[in-house]
């Protein structure tokens, strides 16, 4: 296989047929927006699922150990200058935070990182091991070994880049009612380099994959790797999915985002991130419908129409397609007493969506599965797959 894997011509990668973005069934038109209903979805005919090849989906993110604690007040948030519902990268003032959380009685440890969580949820749904592969960087330590074993037990294949310079990263997760504050100490994850792409075993894995998912968190770590794989996706007619991930990514990685958006087939973000993108690019609007439409219509290198999904905790999921088509998917209400942890809901939505999307199911089915998965993780602390019920399509 040629070493010129990610140049302007990539002859060594096979092409595959363009994956259609199916229009959802069971819609009605209201006020310029196509709306779906719970009943119509539940009444839809059963769809035949694909036998997926190993490694069909590849996710790039930051593997972290999640250190989760539930608090009853804002004392610890105020002590370390944290917002109740935000995600940031740790700096020196947060060093003591991790020690303080690990000394709490109710601390829970779980394999985490946004992308790795999404891939584990993907595996929970497809049920056949190693259909997804996760890429990131960990330290050569026991913590890295523990995360790898946890991922493997959930059916997820990992191709970590090992680093000796720093330990495996961790993420402080502080839960206070419906809010969660994330502080990521990236550690070895911050050292990922794009020479991973040129290793023979990884070239084979890249050749197998047909769908590539990136978090904005990973883009902030290694823009060259994202851009190289993005170009490959475009030139070999494969699907690239990007999650904006956090407001700070949009504020700090404007140039890197500008370099890859032309190759992105699917953009996933929440309402706050969409507005932050608008602000960063001086669009002078906070109208979420206008922002979604403009994101969908941004220049694109290939001819496949872009899909933009904007999520919200309580408002419908908005899906923007070509020809100014906007779809709304309502989110079923969840009783406050049944919510134990909102951390990982967005990750689970992505995992659920992708689990059906790579099987080329109708878009309506993909979105509903994402919503269902996101609401399942509300009932457990941390994304603990072993505490989730066995997935059944009858539950959706």
FENVENPE-V381939 format. One record per backbone hydrogen bond with DSSP energy under -0.5 kcal/mol. NH is the residue of the N-H (numbers start at 1). CO is the residue of the C=O. If there is no record, write none. Layout:
# FENVENPE-V381939
((NH,CO) (NH,CO))
This chain:
# FENVENPE-V381939
((5,3) (7,4) (11,9) (13,10) (16,236) (20,18) (22,20) (28,35) (30,33) (33,30) (34,326) (35,28) (35,33) (36,328) (37,26) (41,37) (42,38) (43,39) (44,41) (52,50) (55,130) (56,53) (56,131) (57,131) (58,211) (59,133) (60,213) (61,59) (61,135) (63,61) (64,112) (65,169) (66,64) (66,110) (67,171) (68,66) (68,108) (69,173) (71,175) (78,74) (79,75) (80,76) (81,78) (82,77) (88,182) (90,184) (94,91) (95,92) (97,94) (98,94) (98,95) (99,95) (100,96) (101,97) (102,98) (103,99) (104,101) (107,104) (108,68) (110,66) (112,64) (117,113) (118,114) (119,115) (120,116) (121,117) (122,118) (123,119) (124,120) (125,121) (126,122) (127,123) (129,127) (130,155) (131,128) (133,57) (134,157) (135,59) (138,161) (140,163) (141,139) (145,141) (146,142) (147,143) (148,144) (149,145) (150,146) (151,147) (152,148) (153,149) (154,150) (154,151) (155,152) (156,151) (157,132) (157,155) (159,134) (161,136) (162,160) (163,138) (169,63) (169,186) (170,185) (171,65) (172,183) (173,67) (174,172) (174,181) (175,69) (175,173) (176,179) (179,176) (181,174) (182,86) (183,172) (184,88) (185,170) (185,183) (186,184) (188,167) (189,186) (190,187) (191,188) (192,189) (196,193) (197,194) (198,195) (199,196) (203,199) (204,200) (205,201) (206,202) (207,203) (208,204) (209,205) (210,56) (211,56) (212,239) (213,58) (214,241) (215,60) (216,243) (219,215) (220,216) (221,217) (221,218) (222,218) (225,222) (226,222) (227,223) (228,224) (229,225) (230,226) (231,227) (232,228) (233,229) (234,230) (235,231) (236,232) (237,234) (238,233) (239,210) (241,212) (242,266) (243,214) (244,242) (244,268) (246,244) (249,246) (250,246) (251,247) (252,248) (253,249) (257,253) (258,254) (259,255) (260,256) (260,257) (261,257) (263,260) (264,260) (264,261) (265,240) (266,240) (267,307) (268,242) (269,309) (271,311) (274,270) (275,271) (276,272) (277,273) (278,274) (279,275) (280,276) (281,277) (282,279) (283,278) (288,286) (291,287) (292,288) (293,289) (294,290) (295,291) (296,292) (297,293) (298,294) (298,295) (301,262) (302,262) (307,265) (308,320) (309,267) (310,318) (311,269) (311,309) (317,329) (318,310) (319,327) (320,308) (321,319) (321,325) (325,321) (325,322) (327,319) (328,34) (329,317) (332,330) (338,335) (339,336) (340,338) (340,378) (341,378) (345,342) (348,344) (349,345) (350,346) (351,347) (352,348) (353,349) (354,350) (355,351) (356,352) (356,353) (357,353) (358,354) (359,356) (360,357) (361,356) (363,22) (365,362) (366,362) (367,363) (368,364) (369,365) (370,366) (371,367) (372,368) (373,369) (374,370) (375,371) (376,372) (377,373) (379,376) (380,377) (382,380) (384,382) (385,383) (387,384) (388,385) (395,392) (396,393))
